[in-house]
Amino acid sequence: MLSSCIDHSPRRLAAAGSNTLGSGKTTSFHIALMAGVSQATVSRALRDSPLVSEATREKVKQIARDLNYHVDRSAAGLRSGQTRTLAVLLFEDDTIGDASVNPYFLSMLGHITRSAARRDYDVLVAFQQLSENWHQHYEISNRADGIILLGYGDFVSFDDKLERLRRDDAHFVVWGASAPGLDGRSVGCENRLGGEIATRHLLSLGRRRIAFFGEMDERCPEFRDRYDGYTDALNAEGIDIDPALQFDARGKESLGVQAVEQLLASGTQFDAIFAASDLIAIGAIAALHEAGLSVPGDVSVVGYDDIHAASCITPALTTIRQDPRAAAGALVDLLLTRIAGGKGDSRQLPPQLIVRKSCGSDKIKS
C-alpha cells in the first residue's frame, strides 16, 4: 500500500522541518507524532488544560516552538463554536460628567484585559446600550463567548436586562452587589463590612458626628450596603443614627460638593464624612476647603474604591480599597467557568482600609 512507503516517525518529521513543517503546513498531527501523544492531547496541552500533565504540556509546547507552529484561532473557533473573545460592557454613567465611566472601572478594565490574555482570550470593550436587544450584539450574535458587566447604574431598571440574559441562557457575570437571580454570576466587595470598617476608623479617631454621603435605596445596593455597615458601627458604639447626617449622592464630585453645602446650610454639627465613593469624597473635600474648614483638622473624610486620584489630592484621601486586580481575575475566572459549562460560585472580596492624610496618617490596615 502507498501508506507503507511513507515514514511518519518523529525523527523523519524533525529532519523535514524546514521543508515540510516550516512551510506553513505544520499541523497538530505532526506535533502529536513527535510527542508520542494524541492530537486531542496536543490541543489540550496548547490550551494549558489541567487534564494534561505539566511535563507533557511543556514537551508539546517545546515541539510547537521548534516547528514554529501557531494555532489558527479563527479555524479553532469555527470548530469549537467559540470566538475566544470576552465582551466587557461598561455602563456610561451620566452622573459623573465628561469622564462617562467611573475611574475605578477603568482601572479594573486593564486588569481584565491582562487576565483574559493569560487565558488566551481577547477582550472586546463597549458601552452598555439602552436598546432592548443590546445583548444580542455580543454572545448571541457570536461576537463573544461571554459578557462581563461593569457598573450597572440603576439596579432596578438594569435587573430587567439581567433577566433577559438569564432567559436567553447567556454566559455573563456582573461586578457589584449580590442579588437574587445572580447566584454564580456576581463578583463584588463585602460592602457592608467595608462601610463598618470605614466608620469604625473614624470612631477610633474620636469622631462622633459622622455624616454619610451616598444613596441607600434599592437602586444603589452597593451604597445601601455601605450605609448599613456605617449604621452597624455606630450602633455598636451606642450612637443614635441621625437622619440629618445622611445626604443622597450617586457618584459625582459635584454631588459631594452639594452635600457639604447642604450640610453646612442645615446647621447640623458634624466632624467627619464617610462618602460611598471616592469621587463623592473628593468633591466633599473641595467644598470643605472652600468653606474654610480644615481636613482633617476640623473634619475627617473617608471614601470608597481607592481610585488613582485618591492618593493625588490634598490631603490624600483615606479610603476603602476594592482590589481591582483581584476583582478582574475573579470575574474572568467565573465567566470562563460558566462558558465551560460549570456553575461557579459568586464571590465577595474583602475590603481594605487605606489610611492617608484626610484622616491624619499614612498606613494600610486590613
C-alpha positions in Angstrom: 0.0 0.0 0.0 1.1 3.5 -0.7 1.0 4.5 3.0 3.6 1.8 3.9 6.2 3.8 1.9 5.7 6.9 4.0 7.8 7.4 7.1 5.8 9.2 9.8 8.4 8.8 12.5 9.2 11.7 14.8 12.9 11.6 13.5 11.8 11.8 9.9 9.4 14.7 10.7 12.0 16.6 12.6 14.5 16.2 9.8 11.9 17.6 7.3 11.2 20.5 9.5 12.4 23.3 7.2 10.8 21.8 4.1 7.5 20.4 5.3 6.8 21.6 8.8 8.3 25.1 8.4 6.4 25.7 5.2 3.2 26.7 6.9 1.8 23.1 6.6 2.6 22.0 10.2 -0.4 20.6 11.9 -1.2 19.2 15.4 -0.9 15.8 13.7 2.8 16.3 13.2 3.3 17.5 16.8 1.3 14.6 18.1 3.6 12.1 16.3 6.8 13.8 17.5 5.5 14.0 21.1 4.1 10.5 21.1 0.6 11.6 22.1 -2.8 12.0 20.5 -4.0 15.1 18.6 -6.5 15.7 21.3 -3.7 15.8 23.9 -1.8 18.3 21.8 -4.9 20.5 21.6 -5.4 20.3 25.3 -1.7 20.9 26.1 -1.6 24.1 23.9 -4.7 25.3 25.8 -3.0 24.7 29.2 -5.7 22.2 30.1 -5.2 20.7 33.6 -6.2 17.3 32.1 -2.7 17.1 30.7 0.4 16.7 32.9 2.7 19.7 33.2 5.6 17.6 31.7 3.5 16.7 28.7 2.3 20.3 28.2 5.9 21.5 28.2 7.0 18.8 25.8 4.2 19.6 23.4 4.8 23.4 23.6 8.6 23.0 23.0 7.9 20.9 19.9 5.4 23.5 18.7 8.0 26.3 19.2 10.7 24.3 17.4 8.4 23.8 14.4 7.2 27.4 14.5 3.6 26.1 14.9 0.9 28.6 15.8 -2.8 27.8 16.5 -5.1 29.1 13.9 -7.5 30.7 16.3 -10.2 31.6 13.7 -10.2 28.0 12.5 -10.2 26.6 16.0 -13.1 28.9 16.8 -15.1 27.6 13.9 -14.6 24.1 15.0 -15.4 24.8 18.7 -18.1 27.3 18.1 -16.2 29.8 20.2 -14.7 33.2 19.4 -12.0 33.2 22.2 -13.3 36.7 22.9 -14.9 38.2 26.1 -17.1 41.3 25.9 -16.7 43.9 28.6 -19.7 46.2 28.7 -19.2 49.4 30.6 -22.1 51.4 31.9 -21.9 55.0 30.6 -22.7 57.0 33.8 -24.3 60.4 33.0 -23.9 61.4 36.7 -20.1 61.8 36.6 -19.7 64.4 33.9 -17.3 64.2 30.9 -15.5 61.1 32.3 -18.5 58.9 31.4 -17.0 55.9 33.2 -16.1 55.7 36.9 -12.3 55.7 37.1 -12.4 52.6 39.3 -13.9 50.6 36.4 -11.2 51.9 34.0 -8.5 50.5 36.4 -10.3 47.2 36.5 -10.5 47.1 32.7 -6.8 46.9 32.4 -6.6 44.0 34.8 -9.4 42.2 33.0 -7.5 42.5 29.7 -4.3 41.1 31.2 -6.2 38.3 33.0 -8.0 37.3 29.8 -4.8 37.4 27.8 -3.2 35.0 30.1 -6.0 32.6 29.3 -5.6 33.2 25.5 -8.7 35.4 25.2 -9.2 38.8 23.5 -11.4 41.5 25.1 -14.0 43.5 23.3 -14.9 46.7 25.1 -18.1 48.7 24.5 -20.7 50.8 26.4 -23.9 49.1 27.5 -26.6 50.2 25.2 -30.1 51.2 26.2 -31.9 49.3 23.4 -33.9 46.3 24.4 -31.8 43.8 22.4 -28.3 45.2 23.2 -27.0 41.9 24.5 -27.8 40.2 21.2 -24.9 42.1 19.6 -22.4 40.1 21.6 -22.7 36.5 22.6 -25.9 35.6 20.8 -24.6 37.0 17.5 -21.3 35.1 18.1 -19.1 38.2 18.6 -18.1 37.0 22.1 -18.2 33.8 24.2 -19.4 35.7 27.3 -20.1 39.1 28.8 -18.6 41.0 31.8 -20.9 43.8 33.0 -19.3 46.7 34.9 -21.1 49.5 36.6 -24.8 48.7 36.0 -26.1 52.1 37.2 -29.8 51.9 38.3 -30.1 48.4 39.5 -33.9 48.3 39.4 -34.1 49.1 35.7 -31.0 47.0 34.9 -32.5 43.9 36.5 -34.8 43.6 33.5 -31.8 43.2 31.2 -30.2 40.7 33.5 -33.5 38.7 33.4 -33.4 38.7 29.7 -29.8 37.4 29.7 -30.8 34.7 32.1 -33.7 33.7 29.9 -31.5 33.5 26.8 -29.1 31.3 28.8 -26.2 33.8 28.0 -22.8 33.4 29.7 -22.4 36.6 31.8 -21.0 37.8 35.1 -21.6 41.1 36.9 -19.4 43.2 39.1 -21.3 44.6 42.1 -23.7 43.7 44.8 -25.1 40.2 45.1 -28.7 39.9 44.4 -31.4 37.3 43.8 -31.0 35.6 40.4 -27.2 36.3 40.3 -26.1 33.2 42.1 -22.9 32.0 40.5 -22.8 35.2 38.3 -21.5 38.0 40.5 -18.3 39.2 42.0 -18.2 42.1 44.4 -16.8 43.6 47.6 -18.1 42.9 51.1 -19.6 46.4 51.1 -21.3 46.2 54.4 -18.1 45.2 56.1 -16.3 48.0 54.2 -18.8 50.6 55.5 -18.3 49.3 59.0 -14.5 49.4 58.8 -14.6 53.0 57.5 -16.9 54.1 60.2 -15.0 52.3 63.0 -11.8 54.0 61.8 -13.5 57.4 62.2 -14.8 56.5 65.6 -11.3 55.4 66.6 -10.2 59.0 65.9 -12.7 60.3 68.3 -15.2 61.4 65.7 -18.8 61.0 66.8 -20.9 63.2 64.4 -20.2 61.2 61.2 -22.1 62.2 58.0 -22.8 59.6 55.3 -22.9 60.8 51.6 -24.5 58.3 49.3 -27.8 56.9 48.1 -29.1 54.0 50.1 -32.2 52.7 48.3 -32.7 49.6 46.2 -31.5 51.3 43.1 -27.9 51.5 44.6 -27.5 48.2 46.5 -23.7 48.7 47.0 -24.2 52.2 48.5 -27.0 50.8 50.7 -24.8 48.0 52.0 -22.1 50.6 52.8 -24.7 52.6 54.7 -25.8 49.5 56.6 -22.2 49.0 57.6 -22.0 52.6 58.8 -25.1 52.2 61.0 -23.7 48.8 62.3 -20.6 50.6 63.6 -22.5 53.5 65.1 -25.0 51.2 66.8 -22.1 49.1 68.3 -20.9 52.3 70.0 -24.3 53.2 71.2 -24.6 56.2 68.9 -28.0 57.0 67.6 -28.5 57.3 63.8 -29.2 60.9 62.9 -31.1 61.2 59.6 -29.9 64.7 59.3 -26.4 63.4 58.7 -27.3 61.4 55.5 -27.3 63.0 52.1 -28.0 61.4 48.8 -25.2 61.3 46.2 -24.8 58.9 43.4 -21.2 59.1 42.2 -20.2 62.6 41.0 -17.8 65.1 42.5 -20.3 67.9 42.2 -22.8 65.9 44.3 -20.1 65.7 47.1 -19.8 69.5 46.9 -23.6 69.9 47.0 -23.9 67.5 50.0 -21.4 69.6 52.0 -23.1 72.8 51.1 -26.5 71.4 52.2 -25.0 70.0 55.4 -23.4 73.4 56.3 -26.6 75.2 55.5 -28.6 72.9 57.8 -26.6 73.9 60.8 -26.2 70.2 61.7 -23.0 69.6 63.7 -20.5 67.1 62.1 -16.9 66.2 62.5 -16.4 63.5 59.8 -17.7 62.3 56.5 -17.9 58.8 55.1 -18.6 59.1 51.4 -19.8 56.0 49.5 -17.3 56.6 46.6 -14.0 58.4 46.2 -15.5 60.8 43.7 -18.1 62.0 46.2 -15.3 62.3 48.9 -13.1 64.3 46.6 -15.9 66.8 45.9 -16.6 67.0 49.6 -13.0 67.8 50.4 -13.0 70.6 47.8 -16.2 72.1 49.4 -14.9 71.9 52.9 -11.7 73.8 51.8 -13.9 76.4 50.1 -15.9 76.8 53.3 -12.6 77.4 55.3 -12.7 74.1 57.1 -9.5 72.0 57.6 -9.3 68.4 56.6 -8.5 66.5 58.8 -8.3 69.2 61.5 -11.9 70.1 61.5 -13.4 67.2 59.5 -12.0 63.8 58.8 -13.0 62.2 55.4 -13.1 58.6 54.2 -14.0 57.5 50.6 -14.5 54.1 49.0 -12.8 52.5 45.9 -9.2 53.7 46.1 -9.1 55.2 42.6 -5.8 56.7 41.5 -6.8 60.3 42.2 -7.4 59.4 45.9 -3.6 59.4 46.5 -3.0 62.6 44.5 -5.4 65.1 46.0 -4.5 67.3 49.0 -4.8 65.9 51.6 -4.5 62.4 50.2 -7.8 60.5 50.7 -8.3 57.8 53.3 -10.4 55.2 51.6 -11.7 51.6 51.4 -9.9 49.7 48.6 -11.6 47.2 46.4 -8.7 45.4 44.8 -9.2 45.8 41.0 -6.6 43.1 40.2 -8.3 40.5 42.4 -11.7 41.7 41.1 -10.7 41.3 37.4 -9.2 37.9 38.0 -12.3 36.6 39.8 -14.6 37.9 37.1 -12.6 36.3 34.2 -12.3 33.0 36.1 -16.0 32.9 36.9 -17.0 33.7 33.3 -14.7 31.1 31.8 -16.1 28.6 34.3 -19.6 29.3 33.0 -18.5 29.2 29.4 -17.1 25.8 30.0 -20.4 24.6 31.3 -19.8 25.0 35.0 -21.9 26.9 37.5 -19.2 28.6 39.6 -19.7 30.5 42.8 -20.3 34.2 43.3 -17.6 35.9 45.3 -17.4 38.8 47.7 -13.8 40.2 48.0 -12.5 41.6 51.3 -12.3 45.4 51.7 -9.1 47.0 52.9 -8.7 50.3 54.7 -6.1 52.6 53.2 -5.3 55.4 55.7 -3.9 58.6 54.3 -3.8 62.3 55.3 -7.5 63.1 55.2 -7.6 61.2 58.5 -4.2 62.1 59.8 -1.7 59.5 58.8 -0.4 57.2 56.0 -0.8 53.4 56.6 -2.7 50.4 55.4 -5.0 48.3 57.5 -6.7 45.0 56.7 
